[in-house]
Amino acid sequence: MNAASRKDNRLGSASNAVLFRAAGFTFPEVLAAMVLAATVIPVTLKGIRIANGVSVLAERQSIAVRLAEQYLNELSVTRQWQYSSAKGNFGSEWADYRWALLKQPWTDDNFYLLTLIVYFPVQGREQNVRLSTLVVAEVSS
């Protein structure tokens, strides 16, 4: 080996060592990254859980309103509200949903305010929606 090639070899080794040292992370940098991750991850997961709960609530409320509207319309049109029970469920297809009917006289003797309350569970807590309508009682002649 001549002197020029040895000099190039030494320069190559020295520059590689400098590059290798510059490419790594120091312990304080790694520690700071871990602390940041430890504080951000739980907050992010809680946010995801809350968003999921709101999403499930919105979906189930939508179903409950649809069921209540259909059943209240059926009760009004067929006049079954005069004879039906005050509580029930929507059958096996909607097993988690149950209803209660409130009948209150309105200001005029011939009108009643029907309120159908639909109960449903969301993440272990019972929620409900209420739909109301006015109906005319049959007037006996």
Backbone torsions as a table, in degrees:
resi	resn	phi	psi	omega
1	MET	NA	139.5	177.0
2	ASN	-92.5	173.8	-174.6
3	ALA	-68.1	-33.1	-178.4
4	ALA	-68.5	-40.0	-179.2
5	SER	-71.4	-34.6	175.9
6	ARG	-64.4	-40.1	179.2
7	LYS	-63.1	-42.2	178.4
8	ASP	-63.4	-39.9	178.7
9	ASN	-61.8	-45.3	-180.0
10	ARG	-65.7	-39.8	178.5
11	LEU	-64.8	-39.6	178.2
12	GLY	-63.6	-43.0	179.8
13	SER	-66.3	-40.2	-179.3
14	ALA	-68.4	-42.2	-179.3
15	SER	-69.4	-34.4	175.4
16	ASN	-64.5	-40.0	179.0
17	ALA	-64.4	-40.2	178.4
18	VAL	-65.7	-42.7	179.3
19	LEU	-65.2	-39.9	-179.8
20	PHE	-63.6	-42.9	178.6
21	ARG	-66.5	-36.9	-177.2
22	ALA	-73.7	-21.8	-175.8
23	ALA	-83.5	-15.0	-176.5
24	GLY	-89.5	168.0	175.8
25	PHE	-101.7	146.2	176.2
26	THR	-83.4	162.7	-179.8
27	PHE	-59.4	-44.0	177.7
28	PRO	-61.3	-34.9	178.2
29	GLU	-66.8	-43.4	178.0
30	VAL	-64.3	-42.7	179.1
31	LEU	-62.5	-42.3	178.2
32	ALA	-63.8	-40.5	178.5
33	ALA	-64.6	-39.4	179.1
34	MET	-67.7	-40.2	178.0
35	VAL	-64.4	-42.9	178.1
36	LEU	-61.9	-44.8	178.7
37	ALA	-64.4	-38.5	-179.0
38	ALA	-67.0	-26.5	178.1
39	THR	-90.6	-32.1	-176.4
40	VAL	-79.3	-40.4	-174.5
41	ILE	-61.9	-48.6	179.2
42	PRO	-61.9	-39.0	178.8
43	VAL	-65.3	-41.2	178.1
44	THR	-63.8	-44.1	179.6
45	LEU	-64.8	-38.2	177.5
46	LYS	-64.5	-41.4	177.1
47	GLY	-61.1	-41.0	177.7
48	ILE	-65.1	-41.4	179.5
49	ARG	-63.9	-42.0	178.5
50	ILE	-64.9	-43.7	179.0
51	ALA	-62.2	-39.6	177.6
52	ASN	-64.1	-43.4	178.6
53	GLY	-61.3	-42.0	178.4
54	VAL	-65.5	-38.7	178.5
55	SER	-63.6	-45.9	178.8
56	VAL	-63.8	-42.4	178.5
57	LEU	-60.5	-45.7	179.9
58	ALA	-61.9	-42.2	179.9
59	GLU	-64.1	-46.3	-178.1
60	ARG	-70.6	-34.0	175.0
61	GLN	-63.7	-40.8	178.6
62	SER	-60.5	-44.5	178.2
63	ILE	-64.0	-44.3	-178.7
64	ALA	-63.1	-40.6	178.5
65	VAL	-64.9	-42.3	179.0
66	ARG	-62.6	-45.4	178.4
67	LEU	-63.0	-43.7	-179.7
68	ALA	-63.4	-42.6	-179.5
69	GLU	-63.6	-45.3	179.6
70	GLN	-62.8	-44.8	-176.9
71	TYR	-71.2	-38.8	178.0
72	LEU	-65.2	-39.5	175.6
73	ASN	-63.1	-43.1	178.7
74	GLU	-62.0	-45.2	178.8
75	LEU	-62.2	-40.6	-178.5
76	SER	-68.1	-47.2	-175.7
77	VAL	-68.5	-44.0	-176.8
78	THR	-86.2	-5.2	-179.0
79	ARG	62.8	22.0	178.2
80	GLN	-69.2	-16.0	-179.2
81	TRP	-61.1	-25.0	-179.9
82	GLN	-73.2	-24.1	-173.3
83	TYR	-121.3	-11.3	-173.0
84	SER	-76.4	162.0	178.0
85	SER	-73.0	166.5	-176.2
86	ALA	-87.7	-8.8	-178.9
87	LYS	-143.0	156.8	176.7
88	GLY	178.6	-169.2	176.6
89	ASN	-134.4	176.9	-176.2
90	PHE	-101.0	19.1	177.7
91	GLY	90.0	-178.5	-174.6
92	SER	-69.5	-25.4	179.9
93	GLU	-66.5	-34.2	179.9
94	TRP	-120.7	56.0	-172.7
95	ALA	-61.9	-29.6	-178.6
96	ASP	-79.7	-8.8	-175.9
97	TYR	-106.3	129.7	175.4
98	ARG	-133.2	160.7	-174.5
99	TRP	-131.2	160.2	173.1
100	ALA	-139.3	137.7	-177.9
101	LEU	-110.7	127.8	175.5
102	LEU	-110.5	130.5	178.3
103	LYS	-116.8	121.3	179.5
104	GLN	-129.2	135.2	175.8
105	PRO	-64.8	141.8	177.9
106	TRP	-91.4	-178.8	-176.5
107	THR	-60.7	-36.2	176.8
108	ASP	-89.1	145.2	-176.6
109	ASP	-63.2	-25.1	-175.8
110	ASN	-88.8	-5.4	-176.5
111	PHE	-109.8	145.6	174.2
112	TYR	-130.0	144.0	173.5
113	LEU	-96.0	116.1	177.0
114	LEU	-99.6	127.4	176.8
115	THR	-122.9	120.7	178.0
116	LEU	-104.7	121.5	178.5
117	ILE	-105.9	125.0	178.3
118	VAL	-109.4	124.4	179.5
119	TYR	-102.8	141.2	179.6
120	PHE	-155.4	149.8	-179.2
121	PRO	-90.0	144.0	172.2
122	VAL	-138.2	113.3	179.0
123	GLN	49.8	48.2	175.3
124	GLY	81.6	1.2	179.1
125	ARG	-119.3	140.2	-179.4
126	GLU	-84.7	130.7	177.7
127	GLN	-118.0	167.0	176.3
128	ASN	-151.9	158.5	171.3
129	VAL	-128.0	150.8	-179.3
130	ARG	-125.5	132.4	173.1
131	LEU	-126.0	138.8	-177.9
132	SER	-129.6	154.3	174.6
133	THR	-153.1	157.6	175.4
134	LEU	-98.7	137.1	177.3
135	VAL	-129.1	156.0	178.0
136	VAL	-99.6	129.1	177.2
137	ALA	-75.5	152.0	176.3
138	GLU	-66.6	131.7	178.3
139	VAL	-96.5	120.9	179.5
140	SER	-79.5	134.8	-177.7
141	SER	-93.3	NA	NA
